Amino acid sequence: MRLLWSLPKAAPALLRHLAAYMDLASLDIARSQREIAAELLASAIVAICVMFALLMGCLAVVAYTWDTPYRLSAIAWLAGGFVVLAVVAAAYRSKAARTRSQFLASVRRQWQQDRVLLEHMLSSDEE
């Protein structure tokens, strides 16, 4: 019963906290959007540039070794190099995914702090 009587006192604080949570959530979402957009743009630019550079490099190697007995081994070495590059890129991508900031992290952190205060405030009114 005391909980119902303490609700009008707690309502303004709860509304302020809800508004603050919405602000924190909007900031976290904006930061996540910026991070994802920057990551996608950088990935697209790198992918396009690497693709053209590799294509030109492979073409140069094949053209240089075409009339020699090394043309098949040159093509095999190019394929092996691409496999190694793919493994390194996959390892880098997994590392980058682990270090990215957690979605709505500041809202979660603030809620953990406020939940303790709210429980304390509501439990002190019942005594």
Order of alpha helices (4+ residues) and beta strands (2+ residues): alpha-alpha-alpha
